[in-house]
């Protein structure tokens, strides 16, 4: 639970930095990082589903 609070604080800090007049390059880099972090769980889930399908349902 403390980790979640830390993450919320970090998000607020990122938002404050971007709203304080950071250049467009910084905002784009931050958005790219967020997208990268969001994609990883979906890729791992897809790989797991394919692995399980090939192992148990493919004869």
Secondary structure as the mmCIF struct_conf table of DSSP 4:
data_model
#
loop_
_struct_conf.conf_type_id
_struct_conf.id
_struct_conf.beg_label_comp_id
_struct_conf.beg_label_asym_id
_struct_conf.beg_label_seq_id
_struct_conf.end_label_comp_id
_struct_conf.end_label_asym_id
_struct_conf.end_label_seq_id
HELX_RH_AL_P HELX_RH_AL_P1 UNK A 2 UNK A 19
TURN_TY1_P TURN_TY1_P1 UNK A 20 UNK A 21
HELX_RH_AL_P HELX_RH_AL_P2 UNK A 24 UNK A 56
TURN_TY1_P TURN_TY1_P2 UNK A 57 UNK A 57
#
